[in-house]
Amino acid sequence: MTFLRRPTWFAVALTVVGVLVFVRLGVWQLDRAGEKDELLRRFAASAAAGVEDFGMIAETPPVDRYPRLDLRGTFVPGHVYLLDDQTHAGQVGVHAYAPFAPDGKSRWLLVDLGFLPKERGANPRLPPLPTGETRVRGLYVPPPGVGIRMGGNPLPAQQGAEKSMVYVDLGEIGVDLARSLYPRVLLLDPDPATLYARDWTPGFMPPARHRAYAFQWFTFAFAALVIFVLLHRKRR
């Protein structure tokens, strides 16, 4: 003889859907934790890696690492792109990007100059770009993630040398420059002589917190099963 009363189809469906949703959310959080672990590993490995030949990886960069580059060329004058609503050390500001023309290459490379805090809510005054032959060193990484593009990017409608953007779209920037860009951006090495902050440690939710959220979702799934049993248990 079973110890449970016969449940309604609605109760069964609600419990099954709830358990599946909670389990799926828990698995998703575990996947996110794995992605963050991999990203941290790549940054740590790149910090001690040697310089690679840009010509070998420029068009098809390796998916499993962030190559270190040492390039010569010139910054393209008259074009700076400000990624708005960025944070660093508790300050709100922008990341400044500038196009760079490597010697002997037909395409341009977008360079992340670093972070500058806003000045009384307004965009900061940018230090002038180096002129003439310039040497740049840093990590060749994918552009920052976009997320949900709500409202579109204001970049295409702007004029002038400095333009703001809410996400980095290499296609849009390439159209604005009338020049094709390489598929990744260059994170410049830290330089004590510059005003830009270049702390490239990823500022995202740590993997341990994702795993804690996963445990929470799995707990909800178990709780849904316990509640189902308690509600349908036969009483003496």
Secondary structure as UniProt FT lines:
FT   HELIX           9..47
FT   HELIX           54..57
FT   TURN            63..64
FT   STRAND          68..75
FT   TURN            77..78
FT   STRAND          80..88
FT   TURN            89..90
FT   STRAND          91..102
FT   TURN            103..104
FT   STRAND          108..117
FT   TURN            120..121
FT   STRAND          134..141
FT   HELIX           155..157
FT   STRAND          162..165
FT   HELIX           170..177
FT   STRAND          181..188
FT   TURN            192..193
FT   HELIX           207..231
//
